[in-house]
Amino acid sequence: MGDLLILSNKSSGEDWATTLPLDSLTTFEKVERYGKAKANNKVVVEYLAELLDRDEFALGMVNPLIEKIYLRMDKCASWLTFREYTEHKKVTLRQANFCSKHLLCQACAIRRGAQILQSYMPKIEHVMQSEKLTPWLITFTVKNGECLGERFKHLECSMKSILANRKNVLAGSYGYAPTELSKVSGGVFAFEVPKSKDGEEWHPHLHMLALCTTKPEVGHVDPKTGKGFGLRKEWFDITGDSFQVDVRRQEGQEVINMACEVMKYAVKFSQQEPADTWKAFQTLNRKRLLRSFGCLYGVQVPDSMLDAPLSGPYIDRMFTYVGGGHYSAVSVCDMRDHYEAATS
């Protein structure tokens, strides 16, 4: 499946980061993209350095946790080795030094998204074909707020409640109101925590790829009276303050592109200050930001940040980061003749 390409909607100023598989990209196109991610990484690293200097000046010591993260991020993606499989016509990332802090580091966020996509797509395609299901993108939003921890918990608990109601309805339990999510056989969803457009509050929401028997009715609700129907009515009854729910699918849109939209960054690296990225990391580190249910439950995402090896002749190209968002090629190892001699 390869890495993920991030496309920014520059005309609207939003970094909505639509993601696409990068199987067709060359080694040098991938290196260019990692260069941009590494440049963003350096912005956060510089912010952490300022925190360390501030603590050392004020307290006479540095925070060991911040120092550890700073050292790991500073070295992250400083070198990359790509392997070009000539018969498969595929480029894989074979070696690299990653910090695995995907909430802080854009390079690691790219790799994490690629891992998730590779893990989920086979099951998504299998279930859709075998059970004749249709994919829809569902977005659930809660009211903006100044406290990220409180707003995230509100969104998380509200999502648990609406999924619990779905489970009880499908099980035939007595006393539970019908739900539009009973039309969803399974789904995978991810939390996203950008700042609001004015930069003053947090705007937590989640995107869900839902595999459905029929399209869930989005409906509407009057927030003054609480009257309405559909998912917006259900969501308003649960959250008490939010009714923004969207159900959509573009005409002809492939399921892999819909999955990519769900499995993108949890934070908006290019649209917020490094202080906000650090705040998001402190609040959400070690929390499960990707979850699944129903027929998509139980998919395992590998721990390795590298691509699985293939067989066949190949060329290895190693790059080191030289600054300014650029890498420099330092070595090339052509193993095509060696492989052919070993297999002849």
VEXNUDO-426603 format. One record per residue (C-alpha): residue number from 0; y, z, x. Coordinates in nm, 3 decimals. Layout:
BEGIN
  seq        y        z        x
  NUM        Y        Z        X
...
This chain:
BEGIN
  seq        y        z        x
    0    0.000    0.000    0.000
    1    0.227    0.052    0.299
    2    0.564    0.221    0.302
    3    0.834    0.215    0.036
    4    1.149    0.007    0.023
    5    1.453    0.189   -0.112
    6    1.708   -0.022   -0.295
    7    2.046    0.133   -0.377
    8    2.248    0.035   -0.682
    9    2.568   -0.004   -0.483
   10    2.761   -0.161   -0.767
   11    2.749    0.160   -0.969
   12    2.767    0.393   -0.672
   13    2.435    0.551   -0.765
   14    2.147    0.592   -0.524
   15    1.877    0.546   -0.785
   16    1.634    0.441   -0.513
   17    1.403    0.197   -0.684
   18    1.097    0.178   -0.463
   19    0.872   -0.115   -0.388
   20    0.563   -0.152   -0.168
   21    0.634   -0.295    0.174
   22    0.310   -0.479    0.256
   23    0.504   -0.801    0.311
   24    0.757   -0.657    0.556
   25    0.732   -0.726    0.926
   26    0.716   -0.456    1.190
   27    1.081   -0.505    1.280
   28    1.195   -0.484    0.917
   29    1.011   -0.154    0.884
   30    1.163   -0.027    1.207
   31    1.510   -0.113    1.077
   32    1.449    0.090    0.761
   33    1.323    0.389    0.958
   34    1.633    0.361    1.174
   35    1.854    0.414    0.868
   36    1.642    0.711    0.762
   37    1.657    0.861    1.112
   38    2.036    0.828    1.110
   39    2.047    1.035    0.790
   40    1.808    1.282    0.951
   41    2.058    1.324    1.236
   42    2.336    1.413    0.990
   43    2.127    1.703    0.859
   44    2.029    1.804    1.214
   45    2.396    1.824    1.309
   46    2.461    2.047    1.007
   47    2.177    2.280    1.110
   48    2.323    2.294    1.462
   49    2.653    2.408    1.311
   50    2.471    2.684    1.120
   51    2.303    2.801    1.442
   52    2.633    2.802    1.632
   53    2.803    2.992    1.350
   54    2.533    3.261    1.342
   55    2.532    3.296    1.719
   56    2.910    3.336    1.724
   57    2.922    3.582    1.433
   58    2.599    3.777    1.487
   59    2.517    3.721    1.851
   60    2.180    3.568    1.757
   61    2.038    3.265    1.578
   62    1.816    3.250    1.271
   63    1.466    3.173    1.408
   64    1.364    2.986    1.091
   65    1.665    2.755    1.107
   66    1.612    2.706    1.479
   67    1.248    2.608    1.426
   68    1.339    2.354    1.156
   69    1.625    2.221    1.369
   70    1.397    2.157    1.667
   71    1.131    1.985    1.454
   72    1.381    1.765    1.270
   73    1.565    1.673    1.589
   74    1.244    1.525    1.733
   75    1.121    1.377    1.403
   76    1.058    1.001    1.407
   77    1.195    0.978    1.763
   78    0.911    0.735    1.836
   79    0.691    0.514    1.619
   80    0.388    0.297    1.686
   81    0.307    0.018    1.443
   82   -0.021   -0.171    1.442
   83   -0.021   -0.534    1.327
   84   -0.363   -0.641    1.197
   85   -0.354   -1.017    1.244
   86   -0.651   -1.098    1.018
   87   -0.536   -0.870    0.736
   88   -0.173   -0.972    0.786
   89   -0.078   -0.610    0.740
   90    0.139   -0.370    0.939
   91    0.046   -0.001    0.946
   92    0.207    0.304    1.100
   93   -0.048    0.430    1.351
   94    0.136    0.701    1.546
   95    0.460    0.895    1.503
   96    0.603    1.244    1.535
   97    0.712    1.363    1.190
   98    0.857    1.702    1.093
   99    0.699    1.692    0.742
  100    1.017    1.836    0.584
  101    1.048    1.575    0.312
  102    1.316    1.768    0.123
  103    1.539    1.761    0.432
  104    1.431    1.450    0.619
  105    1.461    1.102    0.471
  106    1.205    0.955    0.712
  107    0.946    1.208    0.595
  108    1.046    1.154    0.232
  109    0.966    0.783    0.275
  110    0.624    0.864    0.420
  111    0.549    1.122    0.150
  112    0.632    0.871   -0.122
  113    0.400    0.616    0.039
  114    0.114    0.868    0.048
  115    0.157    0.958   -0.318
  116    0.172    0.594   -0.424
  117   -0.141    0.505   -0.227
  118   -0.328    0.796   -0.384
  119   -0.232    0.740   -0.746
  120   -0.230    0.362   -0.789
  121   -0.610    0.306   -0.785
  122   -0.663    0.565   -1.060
  123   -0.365    0.444   -1.263
  124   -0.492    0.086   -1.259
  125   -0.850    0.191   -1.335
  126   -0.755    0.410   -1.632
  127   -0.517    0.151   -1.776
  128   -0.785   -0.116   -1.768
  129   -1.077    0.094   -1.891
  130   -0.891    0.276   -2.169
  131   -0.649   -0.005   -2.267
  132   -0.338    0.207   -2.210
  133    0.025    0.098   -2.175
  134    0.261    0.253   -1.915
  135    0.600    0.392   -2.015
  136    0.864    0.571   -1.810
  137    0.983    0.894   -1.972
  138    1.278    1.093   -1.838
  139    1.347    1.454   -1.939
  140    1.684    1.607   -1.852
  141    1.834    1.955   -1.884
  142    2.199    2.055   -1.894
  143    2.378    2.061   -1.559
  144    2.446    2.395   -1.393
  145    2.585    2.560   -1.080
  146    2.265    2.750   -0.994
  147    1.992    2.512   -0.882
  148    1.718    2.777   -0.892
  149    1.795    2.871   -1.253
  150    1.827    2.510   -1.370
  151    1.505    2.405   -1.196
  152    1.313    2.696   -1.348
  153    1.454    2.606   -1.690
  154    1.334    2.246   -1.653
  155    0.998    2.353   -1.513
  156    0.928    2.607   -1.789
  157    1.040    2.365   -2.060
  158    0.803    2.100   -1.927
  159    0.516    2.349   -1.920
  160    0.588    2.435   -2.284
  161    0.592    2.077   -2.414
  162    0.272    1.992   -2.222
  163    0.102    2.307   -2.352
  164    0.193    2.203   -2.706
  165    0.044    1.858   -2.640
  166   -0.278    2.014   -2.511
  167   -0.313    2.242   -2.813
  168   -0.243    1.961   -3.059
  169   -0.503    1.734   -2.898
  170   -0.753    2.023   -2.899
  171   -0.700    2.066   -3.274
  172   -0.567    2.420   -3.239
  173   -0.419    2.563   -3.557
  174   -0.047    2.626   -3.600
  175    0.103    2.380   -3.351
  176    0.359    2.121   -3.457
  177    0.275    1.752   -3.398
  178    0.412    1.607   -3.076
  179    0.494    1.257   -2.960
  180    0.322    1.341   -2.630
  181   -0.012    1.332   -2.810
  182    0.024    0.954   -2.770
  183    0.009    1.006   -2.391
  184   -0.345    1.003   -2.249
  185   -0.222    1.114   -1.907
  186    0.072    1.106   -1.678
  187    0.223    1.190   -1.343
  188    0.577    1.323   -1.312
  189    0.815    1.428   -1.036
  190    1.120    1.652   -1.036
  191    1.450    1.519   -0.904
  192    1.744    1.743   -0.815
  193    2.063    1.548   -0.736
  194    2.415    1.682   -0.768
  195    2.616    1.575   -1.071
  196    2.852    1.280   -1.035
  197    3.150    1.508   -0.977
  198    2.954    1.698   -0.710
  199    3.022    2.033   -0.875
  200    2.690    2.108   -1.047
  201    2.320    2.030   -1.013
  202    2.159    1.769   -1.236
  203    1.783    1.842   -1.240
  204    1.558    1.607   -1.434
  205    1.212    1.456   -1.409
  206    1.061    1.110   -1.433
  207    0.716    1.061   -1.580
  208    0.482    0.764   -1.568
  209    0.300    0.805   -1.898
  210   -0.012    0.606   -1.989
  211    0.002    0.577   -2.366
  212   -0.202    0.459   -2.664
  213    0.126    0.374   -2.838
  214    0.490    0.418   -2.737
  215    0.620    0.773   -2.793
  216    0.912    0.779   -3.033
  217    1.227    0.895   -2.855
  218    1.403    0.976   -3.184
  219    1.731    1.165   -3.203
  220    1.871    1.511   -3.275
  221    2.200    1.656   -3.394
  222    2.276    1.931   -3.141
  223    2.502    2.108   -3.392
  224    2.242    2.142   -3.666
  225    1.919    2.098   -3.466
  226    1.798    1.840   -3.717
  227    1.620    1.530   -3.593
  228    1.283    1.386   -3.497
  229    1.086    1.250   -3.204
  230    1.083    1.362   -2.842
  231    1.453    1.448   -2.840
  232    1.402    1.691   -3.128
  233    1.099    1.848   -2.956
  234    1.285    1.878   -2.624
  235    1.593    2.032   -2.789
  236    1.380    2.289   -2.972
  237    1.218    2.392   -2.642
  238    1.520    2.389   -2.409
  239    1.781    2.509   -2.655
  240    2.052    2.320   -2.465
  241    1.925    1.971   -2.387
  242    1.814    1.666   -2.584
  243    1.845    1.387   -2.328
  244    1.508    1.210   -2.326
  245    1.453    0.844   -2.247
  246    1.144    0.625   -2.300
  247    1.163    0.281   -2.145
  248    0.989   -0.010   -1.977
  249    1.157   -0.330   -1.862
  250    1.004   -0.651   -1.993
  251    0.743   -0.777   -1.748
  252    0.779   -0.473   -1.522
  253    0.463   -0.407   -1.321
  254    0.311   -0.062   -1.327
  255    0.338   -0.026   -0.949
  256    0.717   -0.060   -0.972
  257    0.723    0.201   -1.248
  258    0.511    0.434   -1.036
  259    0.747    0.385   -0.744
  260    1.041    0.497   -0.957
  261    0.859    0.823   -1.026
  262    0.748    0.879   -0.666
  263    1.084    0.840   -0.495
  264    1.300    1.105   -0.326
  265    1.339    1.447   -0.487
  266    1.692    1.465   -0.344
  267    1.968    1.203   -0.307
  268    2.010    1.199    0.069
  269    2.287    0.939    0.080
  270    2.477    1.073   -0.222
  271    2.527    1.438   -0.129
  272    2.654    1.655    0.151
  273    2.406    1.797    0.407
  274    2.496    2.146    0.282
  275    2.360    2.048   -0.060
  276    2.045    1.903    0.095
  277    1.995    2.233    0.282
  278    2.051    2.428   -0.040
  279    1.793    2.216   -0.222
  280    1.544    2.274    0.059
  281    1.597    2.652    0.054
  282    1.551    2.663   -0.323
  283    1.261    2.420   -0.369
  284    1.061    2.445   -0.048
  285    0.690    2.503   -0.122
  286    0.735    2.429   -0.493
  287    0.518    2.161   -0.654
  288    0.760    1.880   -0.730
  289    0.488    1.630   -0.827
  290    0.242    1.711   -1.106
  291   -0.006    1.532   -1.327
  292   -0.201    1.590   -1.647
  293   -0.460    1.434   -1.874
  294   -0.648    1.133   -1.739
  295   -0.438    1.133   -1.419
  296   -0.506    1.495   -1.330
  297   -0.684    1.577   -1.005
  298   -0.564    1.298   -0.775
  299   -0.566    1.424   -0.415
  300   -0.281    1.327   -0.179
  301   -0.386    1.326    0.190
  302   -0.213    1.553    0.439
  303   -0.186    1.288    0.711
  304    0.151    1.118    0.745
  305   -0.010    0.806    0.899
  306   -0.178    0.503    0.746
  307   -0.556    0.476    0.739
  308   -0.697    0.248    1.013
  309   -0.838   -0.096    0.937
  310   -1.083   -0.311    1.132
  311   -1.011   -0.631    1.317
  312   -0.789   -0.759    1.600
  313   -0.446   -0.604    1.629
  314   -0.121   -0.568    1.825
  315    0.038   -0.225    1.882
  316    0.415   -0.201    1.919
  317    0.586    0.124    2.019
  318    0.953    0.202    1.951
  319    1.180    0.490    2.050
  320    1.499    0.596    1.874
  321    1.813    0.523    2.077
  322    2.078    0.640    1.828
  323    2.311    0.486    1.575
  324    2.026    0.409    1.336
  325    1.847    0.186    1.589
  326    1.512    0.183    1.768
  327    1.425    0.005    2.090
  328    1.086   -0.156    2.162
  329    0.928    0.007    2.469
  330    0.575   -0.133    2.482
  331    0.343   -0.395    2.336
  332   -0.035   -0.375    2.354
  333   -0.212   -0.694    2.242
  334   -0.577   -0.613    2.164
  335   -0.671   -0.940    1.994
  336   -0.864   -1.089    2.286
  337   -1.025   -0.753    2.369
  338   -1.145   -0.710    2.012
  339   -1.288   -1.062    1.993
  340   -1.470   -1.013    2.327
  341   -1.615   -0.680    2.213
  342   -1.747   -0.828    1.887
  343   -1.879   -1.158    2.026
